[in-house]
């Protein structure tokens, strides 16, 4: 696998959003205590999902949307439920932590991250369909970020 310009651009934007998210601005929404606890719980679940997905990817893990040369298509574990469980975990982590921190600013960055993940996965899925002919069938059976239950 050779990282393309688009790969580098998408990863740099993602890294920039992670850095911008870490900056604290006092722009509260006025969430009550119990809602902050729910946010913290969502954040912890997101962290666990992301870690589990990273462990399941193992040697297939790459920061770039283009798959590695010797990668395999995972369709078990979390990948049986969703096509991009790391992104799902990160969305939950950032969203939940934004609620916990009572931060309108962090919620906006989380929304921007979700939009980036949407576009990044479109490109990634094009690459995966080229590498794995069975990806098209896999895509019809599983949700992008959330399970297809219906």
Buried (B, 14 or more C-beta within 10 A) or exposed (E): BEEBEBBEEBBEBBEEBEEBBEEEEEEEBEBEEEBBEBBBBBBBBBBEBBEBBEEBBEEEEBEBBBBEEEBEBBBEEBBBBBBBBBBBBBBBBBBBBBBBBBBBBBBBBBBBBBEBBEEBBEBBBEBBBEBBEEBEEBBEEBBBBEEEEE
